[in-house]
Amino acid sequence: MNVERPAAVLFDLDGTLADTAPDLIAALAALRQRLRLPDIDLAPLRRLASRGAPAILEAGLGELHADERLAHRPAFIELYHAACWVDSRPFDGVEALLDALERRGIRWGVVTNKIERLAIAVLEQAGWSGRLACLIAGDTTARPKPAPDPVLAACTRLSVAPETVVFVGDDERDVLAGRAAGTRTIAADWGYLPEPGASLHWGADVIADRPDALHVLLGLVP
């Protein structure tokens, strides 16, 4: 990807801007306790955090039938909403990156498959709700990522052409959505990849191993 300042930068939320896995897993643990299910090793669920509630419930309530898991989804959402920023934190380097974008007048937004209610709660707790230029959540458009709809909706809200935008995400769905929408794409290798090297096969314009690397990739440094 050529080093040139974009008109705007869009980020995925879970696994890209913030490490939200601890609180998602904690909500699942609380739900299992409420349902009086036995303790299990929840550590493997971390890599599923970018996939949201459906993936976490499928893996974390594997002994239940699909319709039972669906029935418990509202309870999981409420548990998570009430404690979504206890152990969650921005990834190292993210705050400095956002500061650098803002100093240079480059707007940034979030495009996530998290439902809007939960995304707003996380953004508020992180201190970002008054800073980002737009939020497109999983229930904002008819089709979530990997469809291009959310990315295109963000570009429309920002009044920018997709080809002038960079979309950064840690999941293949982010890259697919960005490419289909016509943006440049950066795979965030610091996020919740299913396995090492997985991002090599996503077709991103570039892969970044840490947020600090984006200063150069986005043309934020001389």
N, C-alpha and C positions, 0 to 999 in steps of 0.2 A: 504494500500500500504506500502510495506517495505521501511524504510528509507535507501536509498542508492543513491549515486550520479549517475545521468543518464549520458549517453554519450553526449546527447544534449537535449534541451528543446524547444519544438515548442509551439507557442502561436497563438491563434486567435487575431485579431487586435481590431475591434470595440467591446467594452463592456468587453474586457479582459485586453489589455494593455492600451487602451485609451478610455476616455469618449468622443466619437465623436458625440453623439446625438445632442448637441446644434447646431452644424454647419450643420448637415444633415437637421434638422428641419428648420433652417434659410433659407436654399436653397429652401425647399419646400414652405415656406412662400413667398419668393421672386417670385417663379414661380406662385403661386396663384395670387399674386399681378399683375404680368405681364399678366396673363390671365383674369384679372379683375373679379376674383371669390371672393365671400364674405369672410370676416374673419371667421375663425372657431377656436375652441380650439385645438391647436396642441400638447398640453402636453402629451396626451395619445400615441403619436407617439414615444416617447422616448423608450418604451419597444420593439419597432420594429427595432431599429437601427442595431442590429446584423443581421437582415434579409436583410439589404441593400436597394438599390433603388427600386426594385420591390415591396417590402412590404410597403415602405413609400409612394410610388406613389399610390398604391392601396388604402391605408387608407386615404391618404391626398388629393387625387383627386377622392374621392368616387362618386361624382356626375357625373363624366365622364365615358363613356364606355371604356372597356378595350383597344380597338384599339386607342382611343384618348389618353389614358394614355401612351400607348407605343409610340405614336408619340411625346409626350412631354418629353420622357426620355432623349434624347440628351441635351435638354435645361436644364433639372435638373442637369445632369452630369456636364455641363459647369459652371453652377452657383455654384455648390458645389466645383468643382475643383479650382475655382478662390478664394474661401474663406473657405478652409477646416480646417484651424487651427486658427480661430479667438477666439472662446470660447471653443474649444476642449482642453483637458488636459490629461496627464497620470493620471491614478487612483493613489490615495495615496498609497505609498509603492512600486509602480512599478519600479521607478528609482533605489531605493535601492536594489530591487531584481535583476535587470539587472546588476547592479554594482557587486553584490555578485557572480553572475554566472561568470562574466568575470574575477573577481579576482581569481576564482578557475579554470579557463581555460575551463569552460563548454560553448560550443557554443550554441547560441539560434537563432531561426528563426521564421518567421511568415508564417502561413498558413491561408489565408483569402479568403472569397468569393467575396471580393471587387475586382473590375477589377484592373489590374496592374497599369494603369495610375493613378488612384486615390490612390491606396495603396502607391505607390512611393511618391506621393505628401504629404500624411500624414506622412510617415516615415521621409521624408526630413525635414518637418516642426517641427517634434517632436525631431529631432536631432539624430535619430536612424539609418539612412540610411548607415552610415559608420561603424556601430557596429554589425548589425545582420549578421549572416552567410549565410542566404538564405531567399528568399521571393518566396512563391508560392501563386499566386493570383487566383481569380475566373476564369480567362481566360487563365491560364497557362496550365491546363490539359483539356482533353475532357470532363470530368465529375467533377463538383465541389463537395464540401462536401454536403451531408453526404457520398458520395462515398469515398473510401479509397485512390483514385488516388492522390489527392494533398498531403496527408500525406506521401504516399509512394514515391512520387517525391521528397519531402523534404529530406527524409531519404537517397535517392539515391544521391542527391546533396551533402549531408554531409558525405556520405560514412559510414553510421552507420546502424546497424541492428535495425529494428523497436522495437524489444523487449527491447532495451537499451535506448529507447527514451520515454520522457513524453510529452504528448500533453495537453495543458491547454486551455479551452474555456468556454464561458458562454452560449452556445447554445447546444441543444441536437444534432444538426448536427455535432458539434465538437467531442462529445463523440462517436457518431456512427462511424464517420470517423476514429477516433483514434483506436477504438476497432477493426474495420474491417481491419485496417492496421497492427494491432498487437502491438501497443504501449500501454503503461500505460496511463491512462487518469485521469485528475483532472478537475472537474466542478468548474468554477469560479462563486461563488455565489454572488459576488459583482457586477456582470454585469447586462445585460438587460433581466432578467428572466421574462417570461410572467406572472408569479404569484409566490408568496412566496411558497417555498418548491417544485417547479417544478423539480429542479435538482435531487430530491430524486428518481425519476422514470427513470432517463436516463441510469443507469447502469455504472456510472463512478466508477473508483477504489476508489476515495476519493472525498469529497467535501470540498472546502476551502472557508471560508467566507470573506477572505481578502488576498491581496498579501503577507502581512507579514508572513502568515501561511506557505507559500511555502518554507521559509528558512529551516524549520524543515522537511517538507514533502520531500524536494529534497536533504536532507542530507548536507545542506550548513553550518550548525553550528555543533560544537563539540558535 
